[in-house]
Amino acid sequence: MWLLYSLLAAVLWGVGQIFVKKGLNKTSELFNNVLAGLMGFTIFIPFALAHEVQFDKFWQLLPFTCIVSALFFSYYYAIGKGKLALTGTVIGTYPFVTVLLSFLFLGEKLSQFQFLAISLIIIGTIFVALPDRKQKIIIGTWLFLALLAVFMLGTADFLIKLLMTQSDIYTYLFTYAFGSLIVSVIFILLDKKGRKLPPLSRKNYLATFLGVGMIETGFFVFHLAANEGLISLVTPISGIYVAITAVLAWLILKEKIDKKHAFGITLAALGVILVGIA
């Protein structure tokens, strides 16, 4: 089931990104993050309480779940300050960080066939994120921000798996829900500019609510996948949401897909197929 969950997370993230991208024209990164924390709370808490939560581990896990939440929060600020067309290419390599950390600290080992499949997925994702030829590439602050985002995402996914193995998925999600609220309050205090909200109307908020809702649901499904499978496989497969977003933008928004993007989508799809038959 972990493969199905991973693909479902990728689809939800791929579709959700389109709505979030549109919504960011009206709302701030802070609003999106806080909304994600609130939506996650309404999903994670009922799910966890419907099962068995180890409440004695709550305070032990809470600081680490705050770190994970802060990494995801900070990621959006990092890409927001950089040039997305350029940072996206570098950020596509973040599964390598998760794979490396899971190998060193979790003892996860991939077969040569699985490693080949994962490599195809990651390389394909990078090709999908490559900027247009017309865009001049100048090494600058964007590269530092992109590398920072790679570290944040790769480490956050690794920590999710690590913390779940030290407790269980129900205890982790229950604790993470509260950790996310704590981080939300901290970022609200720090980001004064992000507190400004547009006038209350369907036009200003609908896309954001739809997008964040899909992404947060995908985040929940991602945990189900990580709980059942190796994080070194789950992260790269769920990371193909970039390719899904590109395809949907082509189908719905009529955005052009050039040869290198089509090549990347094909590589990522081939990698997923290979993982499925491995």
Secondary structure, 3 states (H helix, E strand, C coil): CHHHHHHHHHHHHHHHHHHHHHHCCCCCHHHHHHHHHHHHHHHHHHHHHCCCCCHHHHHHHHHHHHHHHHHHHHHHHHHHHCCHHHHHHHHCCHHHHHHHHHHHHHCCCCCHHHHHHHHHHHHHHHHHHCCCCCCCCCCCHHHHHHHHHHHHHHHHHHHHHHHHHHCCHHHHHHHHHHHHHHHHHHHHHHCCHHHCCCCCCHHHHHHHHHHHHHHHHHHHHHHHHHHHCCHHHHHHHHCCHHHHHHHHHHHCCCCCCCHHHHHHHHHHHHHHHHHHHC
